């Protein structure tokens, strides 16, 4: 795609600060109305990995830095959500640092949540319990026993002991902590939010956090207590991207990407997630499309993959450069949602489905892309690059991302549907659905299960009847025609070979009927050859047995026996006992002439 194809750029370059010196990772930037005045700010974390420098929480008002606060630890994720209905509506900014979740309101810290400690393994617990009880320790024996335990399952104290080089340092360290048991911290790796009862923009949401050992916690937005807990997967996997869809009080899904290449799905009332996708390449970033719940995954081999919520692959698209980050670009005024794909070359491609429809560029490879309202401007893209610069781009109000219809497509498909205006009945119905969301959802699920049960029963009945007239695997079709008024009939069978290349050889027709009702001229007919894409016709004479009751004026038909007036035809191949095809011929009633 070139600039000539686009005619003119759809983005305005609002501001670029190449000297910002920011180090930010994906999911560490959010646009939120932190003051409650409708003036949206940019909240980001500036990571510093030096021992003497602390990480910072920075808030941008417009393009200017408004506040800068130090953080106690290296942050892993930042998000914002509404925790109450108080006026003015001020959201809570949550920053995950280590095993603690710091909550800010009005740009001030007001609460701190700590993730529960993980239990020690039985072997490590016995080792330290003995040391705490006796206050005596054999350094060499301690190191040898700790080495028998998997390193990833040890506490930070035991890991530090194994990393020390000399026994004197080990003994000095153990003497300092011989009076207490070690604690196994559970580090927060990623975080997201989940609407609780409504999908409105300012609705109350629950924070969801995922930890290093695969624990998923859903917190109450008012007292920040754990209201739901589950594990990521049945195998050991470390989550690093988490996305939530649905409503917590009704039905929700949590999609989790792990460092081991698994995409796991966690639903309401599940105690453990289920792995639905296994990727061979490392996962770079993941987003979930709103509404359709399509899962878009960027991998390290420069590919974009799209999966359904059940794990079925829809498409794969190759990018020109390795992907560094992803971001959703919802355009409500155009009723569409795009995908911003940041590439290592500095280009940002905008995809609609699997097709790129626009692009913009920055000076360096983008590290974080955030899209939303900033200040009073509704559609702003904020790009923070790996080099530390920050860029602000504004989408033009005249920008149009509609795809041109093809020449052979109908004109009506390119026109939007004429949606009616919101009526009083529609508003009342919407209010009723919000108030009775749980009951409506349960009724819908019951009707859906009943529909699936009815379809399954119909399928079982169809398979048990063996009344199919086609076999896609063998590429053969069978049709029947009955001629005559009775008591003599002629059954004409047409065997069609739908394979354009391979002939059918060694087939035979076997007829089965009630001998008390019909007499056939042939019960087994061999088919010598059916050429490709041609048919072969077979005739069989059928005579119905006339019973003495027909001559009686007081004859009453036996409907039970009349229902058995069928002739079954089986198509077999060679000496295989299982028929290739089976059909049932319903014989017509005989015309009686007195």
N, C-alpha and C positions, 0 to 999 in steps of 0.2 A: 504494500500500500504506500502510495506517495502523496505528497502535498497536492499534486495536481488532481488527484482523485477526490480530495476533500475540498478543493477550491479555496477554503479559508479555515483557519484554526477555530475550533469551538471553545478554546480556553483563553482566558486573559491572565497574563503574568502579573500578579498583584505585587508580590514582594519576594525577594531572595536574599538570604543572609548567609554568605559563605564563611563567615567567621564565628558562627554560633558555637562550634565545638561540641556538638551533641553526639552522644553515643547511646543509641536507643535501639532496642530489639522489637520485633513484631509483638503485637498485643500489649505494648507499653505506651500507647497514646490513645486518648479518648477526647471527644468533643462533648462538652456538657455545660449546662446552664447552672454553674456552681453558685451564682449569686441570687438566682430566682427572679431576675429582672427581665428575662428574655434575651439577655446578651450572652451568647455562648462563648466559652473560653476553651483553649486547648490545654489539656493536662497531659504532661509527658514525664517520664523518668529519665534522668541523665545518669548513665552507668559509669562508675569509676572503679577500676580494678586495682588501683594502687592502695597500699596498706595505709598510707597517711591521708588519703583523700576519701571522703564519704560520698556516696551516691546522693543525687539531689532530686527533689520533686519540684518541677517547674510548671508554672501556669502562665500562658500567654493570653493577653487580652488584645485581640486583633493581631497585629504583627509585632507587638512589643512585649517584653518579658515583664509580668506583673509581680509575681512572687517566686521565691526560691527558698525551699526548705530542705534541710538535710534529712537523710533516711538512715535508720539504724543498721540496715543490712542491704545486700544486693537485691533489688526488686526483680520479680519474675513476671508480674502482670499488673495491669491497672484497668479498672472498670468503674462505671458509675451507675446508680440505680436510685429509685425513689423508695424510701422506707416508710413514709407516712402520708397522710392526707392534709397535713397542716399547711396553712397559708402564711407566707408565700411558699410555693412549691420549690424546695431546695433539695437537690439530689445529694446522695452520699457518694463520696469518692473513696473507693477501696483500693489499697495498695498492698500486694502480697510481698512480704520480705522474709525470707527464710521460712520458719515455721509459724510466723505471726502474720495476722491480717490487720493492718492499720486502717482505720476508718476516719475520714475527714468530712467535716461539714462547715460551711462558711469559711473554707480555707484554713480550718483549725482542727487539730486532732481531738476527737472526743471519745473514742473507744478503741480497744485493742483485743482482738480474739486470737487465742493460741490454739493451734491444732493439737488434739490429744496425742500423747506419746505412744509410740508403738511398743508392744511387749517384746521383751528380750527372748531370744531362743533359749530353750531349756538348758542346753550345754553352757552357754555363756552365763546364764543366771546362776547355775550351780557353781561355776568357777568363782564369780565375784561374791556370792553369798558366803562361801567358805572363807574368802579373804577378809570380808568385813567381820565375820564372826571370830576368827582366830587372830586377826591383826598381824598375821605372819604370811609371808609370801616368798615363794621360790621363783626367781625371775626367769630362769631358763625353763622351768616346768610351765610357768604361766605362758610364755611365748610359744612353746611347743603345743600347748593345748588350744591356744587361740588360733594357731595356724591350721588346726584340723577343721575349724569352722569356716564356712564360706565367707569371704571378705565382705561381700555386699550385705550379708545378714548380721554383721557385727555392729555394735554401737560406735559412736564417734570416738569414745575413750579407747576402746579396744583397737580401733583402726589406727589411732595416733600412736599407740604403744608399738604396733607392728611396723610403723614407719620410722621409728627412732633407730638410729644406727648403733649406738653403744649401749651396753647393759647398765652402765652407771646412770645414764639419762633415763632409762626405763625405770630403774629402782627409785630414782629421785621423783619421777612423776607418779609412780604408784604410791609412794609414801604420802603424797599430798592428798590423794583421793581414796585412801584405804578405809575411810570412815563412812562411805556412802556408796550406794549402788549406782551404776551408770544409767543414764537416761538415753533412750533411743529417739531422737527427734525425727519428726515427720515433715519434711520440707515441702512447701507448696510449689508446684511446678507450673500450674496454669489456673485460670479462673474465668468465669463467665457469669451471666445472670439469666434468670428464667422468670417470666411474668407469672404472677400468682393466680389472679382471678379474671383478668381482663387483658386484651391485647392493645389497649389504648396507649398512646405515646407516653402519657404521664402516669401509667398504672404502677402499682406497687410490684416490685420484683424481688426474688430471692437470689442471693449470691450462691454460686456453686464453685467449690474449690476442689482441685485434684492434687494429690500428694505424690511424693517420690515412690512410695511403696504401693501405689495403685488404689488408694482409698479415695472415694468420692463423697463429699459432704455437702448437703444442702442446708443453708442456715436460715433461720427465721429473720426477716428484715427488721423486726422491732427490737427483740432482745438478743439477737445473734446467737441463739442456741441451736444445736444440731437437731433438725427435725427429720432428716433422712440420711441414711448412710448405706453405701454399697461399695463393691469392689469393681475395678475396671474390667477384669477378664478372669477366666478360669486358669490362665497361664500367667506367669510373672511378666508384667509389662509396665512400663513407666509412661504415664500420660504426659504430653507436653502441649497439646492443643485440645480444647474442649469447647463445644458449641451446644446450646440448648434450644429446643423448639417446643411449642405447645404451651399449656398452662399447668402449673403445679397442682392446682385443686381439681383439675379435670383429667387431663392426659398429657404426658410430656415424653419427649425423647431427648436423650443426651448422646451426642456423637463425640467420640474420643479418639484422637490420633496418638499413637504411642511411638516411642523411639525405636521399637523393634519392627515397625512397619505394619502394625495391625490397625485397622479401623474398627472400633468396638461400638456397639449400640447398647444403651441402657434405657429401659422403659420403666414406667411407674410400677411400684411394688416389686420390682426385681431387686434381689440382693446381690446379683452379680451380672456384669455385662456379658455380651455375646460378640465374639469376633465375626464380623460379616465380610470383611475385605482383608486380604493379605497381599501386600505389595512387595515386589522384589527389589525395588529401588528405595532409597531413603526419602522420607516425606519432608518437604520443605515448608509447606503451609497448607491450610485447609480452611474452607468456608462452606457454609450451608445456605443454599438459596431459600429465601423466605417463601412460604406458600407451597411450592412444589417439593420442598425438602430435598432438592438435589444436592449431592455432596460433590464439591469441586476440590480436587486434590492436585497440588503441584509437587512433582518429584524431582530428584536431583539429576535425572537424565533428560531434562528439558522437555518434559511432557506435562500436559494438562489432562486429567482424567475426570470424567463425570460418571457418578454412580447414583442409583436410586437409593431410597431409604432402606431397601431390602438387600442392598449389596450387589445389584445387577449393573454391569457396565453398560453405559449408553454410548459413549464416544471417547476418543482419545485424540488430542491435537498436539502436534509438535511445534514448539516455539523456536525462534531463531537463536535465542541465547538462553543460558540457564536462568531459571526463575528465582528471584530473591524474596518476594512477598506477594500476597494477594489482599484484595480489599473489595467489599461489596460497594457498588455505586447505585443506590436506589434513587430513581427519578420519578417521584410521585406525580409530578405535573405531566409527564409523558407516559405514565402507567407502564413503566418498564424498569428493569433492574439489570445493570451491567456488572461486569467483573473487571476490575483493574488488576492487571498483571505486571508487576515490576520486574524488569529484566536487568541482567548484570551490565548490559551495554549502556544503561541510563535511560532506556526507552520504557514508557508505560503504555502497554497495549490495553485497549478496552474491548472486551468481548461481549457479544450478545449471543448466548449459546456457545457454539463452537467456532463462530466466525468473528474475526476481528473487524470492527467497524470504525475505530478511531484510535489515535495515539497522540501522546505528548511526550516530552523528554525533559530530563534534568541533567545537571552537569556531571553527576556521578551515579553509581548504582544505588537505587533506592533501598533503604533498609526498612522503613515503615511508611505505609500509606494510610491516611485517615480521611474519610469523606463524610461531610455532613454540614450542619450549620455552624458558622463562625461569625460572631458578632450579630449583625442583622442580615448578613448574606446567607442564603439558604444552601446553595450548592458550592461548597469550597472543598478543594482537595489540598491536603497538607502532606508534603513529601519530605521526609528526613532521610538523607543519604548516608551511605557508609562513611563518607569523608567528613561528616559532621555538619553539613549545611542544611538549612531549612528553606523550603519553597512553599509559597502560597499561590494556588491557581484557582480562579473563579470561572465557573461554567457560564457561558453567555446565555442570556435569557432567550435568544433566538436560536439556540442550538437545537438541531433536530437529528435524532439518531434512528429515525425510521428507515427500514430497509426497503429499497425500491422493489416493487413487485416484478415478477418475471413476465416476459411477453406473452407466454401461453397461459398465464394464470387468470382466473376470472376477475373482473373488475370489482365485484362485490367483496372479494377477500381482502382487498387493500383498504376498504373503508371500515371505520370503527362501527361497532354495534350501536344502534340508537337506544341508549339506556334511558329509562323513564326517570323523571324527577322524584326526589324523595317525598313520599306522601306521608300522611299522618298514620295510616295503617302500617307502613314500613317502619316508622319510628317506634310504634307500639310493639311491633313484632320483635324489633331489635332489643328493646328493653326487656321483653319477656324472655328472650334467649339469654340475655346476660344474667337475669335473676334465677333462671332455671337451667343453667348451663350443664350441670352434672346430670340432671334427670334426662335432658334431651340427648346428651351424649350416650347415656346408658341405653336409652330406647333405640337410638341409631345402631349401636353395637349389637343389640338383641336382634333387630330386624336384619342386619347384615349377616349374622351367624345363621339365622333361619333361612336366608336366601342361599347361603353356601351349602347348608344341609340339604335343601331341596334340589339344588343343582347336583350334589354328590349322589343323591338317591336316583335321580334321573339318569346319571351316567352309569351307575351300577346296573340299573334295569336295562339300559341300552346294550351294555356289554354282555349281560346274561342272556339276552334274547338272541345274540349272534345273528342279527338281522342286517349287518352291514353289507354294502354292495361294492365296497372298494377297499383295496389294500395298497397303501402308499409305498410300503417297503418293497413288495413284489411288483408294484406298478401294474395292477390288473384290476379290471372292473367287470361286474356281472349284472346283467339286466334280464328281466323275464317278462313274457307276454303270454296271456292265456286267450285262446280262440275257441269259440264254440258255445252252444247253448245247453249242452248236456243231452244224454248222460255221457257222451263222448266229447273229450276236449283235446286240444293240441297245445302243448306248452312249448314255446319257442324261447330258447336261452341264447343270449348274445354275450360272448366272452371277448372282451376288448383288451388289447395289449397297449398300454399308454407309454411304454418305454420306446423312444424313437431309435434305439440302437440295438437292443438285445431281444432276440425272439424267445418265446415261451415254449418249452419242450417238456414232455413227460407229464402233462396234466391229465386229470380224469375227473368226471362228474359223478357223484354218488347221490342217488335220490332216496329219500326216506319218507314214508307215509303210513297211515293207518291201514292195514290190509283189509279191515272190515268195511272200509269206505271206498278205497280206490285200488285199481289194478293198473300198473304201468307196463308199457311195452318194453322198456329197458330200465334197469335199476343202476347200472354202471355203464358210462359212456367214456371211451378214451378220446382224448384230444391229441391228434398227432403233432400239430405245429400251429402256432399263432405268430405270424410275422410281425415285425416291429410296426407300431402305429396302425395296425389293422385289427379286424375283428373276425370271430368265427362263430357261426350260428349252428345250433343243435336243436332238433325237434324231437319231442317225446310224446307218445300217445297215452292219454289218460282216460280210463273208463270208470265212471262212478257206479257202484253197486246199487241196484234198485232193490229196495227192501219191500216186503209184502205190505207194510203199513201204508205205502203210498196209494195202494188200491182201495184203501178203506176210507169211506167218507168221514169217519170220525177221527181222522189222523190229526194228532197234535204234535207239532214239531218239538224235537228234543234240542233245546238251545244249548245244552251242555255238550252234546255231541256235535252240534253244528259249529261250535267254536273250535273243534279239533279238525276242521276241514282245511288243513294246510298241508303243503308238501315242502319239505326241507331239502335244500340242495347244498352239498358240500363239495368244494373244489380242493382236491388233494394233489400233491406233487410227489411222484415217485412212491417210495415206501415210507414216507414220513407220516406218522399217525396223526399229527396235529393238522387240521385243515388249513389251507392257505386263505380260504374265503368261505363264508357261510351266508346263505340267504333263505328267507322264508317266503313262500308263495301262498297267498290267500286265495283259495279256490272259490269261484262264484257259485251261488246256489243254482241248482238244476231247475230248468223251466219244465213244469209238469203239464202235460196235455192229456185231458180225459175225453 
